[in-house]
Amino acid sequence: MATIAYESPDGLAEESVDAGDITDSGKLRGIRVKLDDESFIHVPYARLYWVRETEDEGRVDYSR
């Protein structure tokens, strides 16, 4: 699991997802996160506070 914290229109937001569901967003200079409901959010690097992963999850693969 990974948790991301980012600035949303409503203030600080956090999402917990599988680390494999976080990829680099080539269009946006940020990350793309697939949510449990199969939708996506795109978070620009400038609005991204942090990504925390559990030790057993490993590292996020930003190469996709």
Backbone bond lengths (Angstrom), bond angles and torsions (degrees), N, CA, C in turn:
res aa  C-N    CA-C-N  psi(-1)  N-CA   C-N-CA  omega(-1)  CA-C   N-CA-C  phi
1 M - - - 1.446 - - 1.523 109.29 -
2 A 1.306 113.47 151.68 1.458 120.73 175.64 1.520 107.44 -135.81
3 T 1.299 116.50 148.14 1.454 122.30 175.85 1.514 107.19 -121.82
4 I 1.329 116.45 131.27 1.451 120.06 176.51 1.517 108.91 -114.23
5 A 1.315 116.24 145.47 1.462 122.05 175.47 1.519 106.72 -121.22
6 Y 1.318 115.94 132.75 1.460 119.97 -176.70 1.523 110.10 -150.44
7 E 1.323 114.45 162.53 1.457 121.33 178.19 1.527 108.54 -85.70
8 S 1.306 116.25 120.33 1.463 121.77 177.24 1.530 108.78 -109.92
9 P 1.325 118.28 172.22 1.467 119.25 177.17 1.532 112.88 -58.29
10 D 1.331 116.99 -24.64 1.464 121.54 -179.14 1.521 113.17 -96.83
11 G 1.322 118.17 7.75 1.461 121.54 -178.02 1.512 111.32 112.07
12 L 1.317 117.19 -156.77 1.460 122.26 -179.11 1.522 110.55 -66.48
13 A 1.337 116.45 132.06 1.463 121.82 177.55 1.523 108.61 -128.86
14 E 1.312 116.35 151.34 1.468 122.53 176.73 1.508 109.03 -132.71
15 E 1.333 115.94 143.50 1.456 122.47 175.29 1.521 107.87 -133.41
16 S 1.331 117.31 139.06 1.461 122.31 173.66 1.522 108.11 -110.35
17 V 1.326 115.93 123.19 1.462 122.01 -177.12 1.526 108.80 -142.99
18 D 1.327 116.75 169.59 1.455 120.17 170.87 1.517 108.52 -66.45
19 A 1.327 118.54 139.95 1.458 121.35 -178.94 1.521 111.03 -60.01
20 G 1.316 118.09 -30.17 1.462 121.76 178.02 1.512 113.36 -67.58
21 D 1.323 117.43 -13.53 1.459 121.52 178.93 1.524 112.50 -92.64
22 I 1.335 117.10 9.34 1.460 122.06 176.68 1.525 107.20 -111.87
23 T 1.320 116.22 120.86 1.457 120.75 179.51 1.516 109.70 -133.03
24 D 1.328 115.62 164.80 1.453 120.78 176.18 1.525 108.52 -72.56
25 S 1.319 116.79 137.90 1.452 121.81 176.86 1.514 107.99 -100.93
26 G 1.308 117.12 101.76 1.453 121.55 -176.86 1.517 113.31 -61.11
27 K 1.314 117.75 -29.12 1.462 121.36 -177.97 1.519 112.52 -74.77
28 L 1.301 117.47 -30.41 1.455 120.97 -162.68 1.523 115.35 -111.78
29 R 1.325 118.42 -8.22 1.462 121.17 -169.55 1.510 109.35 56.05
30 G 1.294 115.17 59.10 1.454 122.18 -179.19 1.511 110.18 -168.20
31 I 1.318 115.95 -153.69 1.459 120.52 179.23 1.524 110.02 -119.52
32 R 1.321 114.85 156.30 1.458 122.68 175.46 1.522 106.31 -116.61
33 V 1.327 116.40 130.40 1.464 121.77 -176.38 1.517 109.07 -121.94
34 K 1.337 116.26 123.29 1.459 121.37 176.28 1.526 108.15 -86.86
35 L 1.317 116.82 123.18 1.462 122.04 -178.18 1.521 110.83 -90.20
36 D 1.323 116.53 168.70 1.467 122.05 -178.18 1.521 112.86 -59.56
37 D 1.321 117.74 -29.70 1.464 120.36 -178.70 1.534 111.86 -86.60
38 E 1.350 117.10 14.89 1.460 124.83 178.10 1.532 113.59 73.33
39 S 1.342 118.73 5.74 1.451 120.91 174.64 1.531 108.68 -88.32
40 F 1.317 117.00 171.58 1.450 122.33 -178.81 1.516 109.90 -125.86
41 I 1.326 115.40 149.72 1.455 120.41 166.54 1.524 106.83 -121.50
42 H 1.298 115.79 146.08 1.456 122.59 176.63 1.521 106.92 -113.52
43 V 1.320 116.31 124.44 1.460 121.16 -177.54 1.527 108.53 -118.38
44 P 1.337 117.89 114.02 1.466 119.51 176.10 1.532 110.40 -63.56
45 Y 1.340 116.24 147.17 1.463 119.72 179.57 1.525 111.38 -54.60
46 A 1.332 117.76 -34.28 1.465 121.02 -178.57 1.530 112.28 -65.78
47 R 1.327 118.31 -22.02 1.467 121.73 -179.78 1.534 112.71 -104.39
48 L 1.320 116.38 0.02 1.464 121.47 -178.56 1.518 109.62 -88.26
49 Y 1.332 116.78 123.04 1.463 120.63 177.42 1.516 111.14 -86.61
50 W 1.332 117.32 -51.22 1.454 119.95 -179.91 1.524 111.04 -165.17
51 V 1.347 114.51 161.33 1.462 123.49 170.90 1.511 105.48 -127.31
52 R 1.324 116.83 121.48 1.470 121.51 177.58 1.514 107.99 -114.48
53 E 1.317 115.29 133.45 1.461 121.01 -179.61 1.518 109.91 -119.44
54 T 1.332 115.64 149.40 1.453 118.75 173.64 1.523 108.17 -71.62
55 E 1.303 116.52 153.10 1.453 121.19 -176.37 1.522 112.44 -60.58
56 D 1.327 117.69 -37.42 1.467 120.08 -178.05 1.523 112.52 -75.72
57 E 1.318 118.31 -15.64 1.465 121.49 -179.14 1.525 111.71 -75.95
58 G 1.315 117.32 -33.02 1.457 119.62 -177.30 1.508 110.42 89.46
59 R 1.313 115.70 -155.67 1.453 120.79 -176.76 1.517 111.41 -98.81
60 V 1.318 115.40 151.92 1.453 121.22 174.72 1.531 107.48 -70.47
61 D 1.325 117.22 137.76 1.459 122.13 178.69 1.527 108.42 -93.95
62 Y 1.327 116.89 103.03 1.459 121.36 -179.24 1.518 111.90 -88.36
63 S 1.319 118.53 6.67 1.465 121.26 -175.52 1.526 113.66 -85.66
64 R 1.338 117.65 -6.58 1.475 119.11 -178.01 1.487 111.66 -82.20
